[in-house]
Amino acid sequence: MVRLIKWLFILSIFCIIGLSAYAYIGPFLGVDFSPSQSLERIPVDLNES
């Protein structure tokens, strides 16, 4: 049981390192992480009371 927990811990550390590396190296590989921007107009009806 301890062996399984140890391997899961090591695997999670490698996953964190891999995702961090991908976040930093991704823009050099052509991956764009910025959100798409668009103008959105929504009419609002105000009720007077």
N, C-alpha and C positions, 0 to 999 in steps of 0.2 A: 504494500500500500504506500509506504514511504517512497519507494522507487517510482511509482506512478506519479505521485505529487511532485517529485523532483523533476521528472521529465516534462510534466505540464508547465511547471514554473520556468524551466529552461526554454521551452517552446514559446511561451508567452513573451519572454524577454527578447527572443530572436524576432518574433512578430513585431514587437514595439520598435526594435532597431530597424527592421526592414521597412516599416511604414514611415518612420522618420526619415530614413534615407531616400525613400521614394518621394516624399514631400519636398525634400531639398533638391534632388537630382531631376525630378519630373519636368520642371520648366526647361532644362537643358535638352531633354529628350523630345520636346514638342508638346508636352501635356499642359493644358491651360486649366488652372484651378479657379480662375476668377468666375464669379456668377454672371450669367447673361443679364444685361440691363435693358429694360424697355419702359417706355412711358405709358402709364395706365391712368386713364381718367374715369372716375366713377362719380356719377351724379348723386348728390345727397339731397333728400327732401327734408326740410326742417318743419316741424309742426309748431305753429304758434298757438299758445294757450293763454 
